[in-house]
């Protein structure tokens, strides 16, 4: 399932950047519970929010989707 794989990728990159869910959610102006549902694969996230995540991680969209 793509939402699960995407969520796992976001979590992996967030942790690699030493950011808690709460700290990262604040950094990208996203509700922490929304981010948690993305990371758990329960949310069908919009393109705008995908871009927010990529920008917040200082990576390209291509890098964000690498391996998915």
Order of alpha helices (4+ residues) and beta strands (2+ residues): alpha-alpha-alpha-alpha-alpha
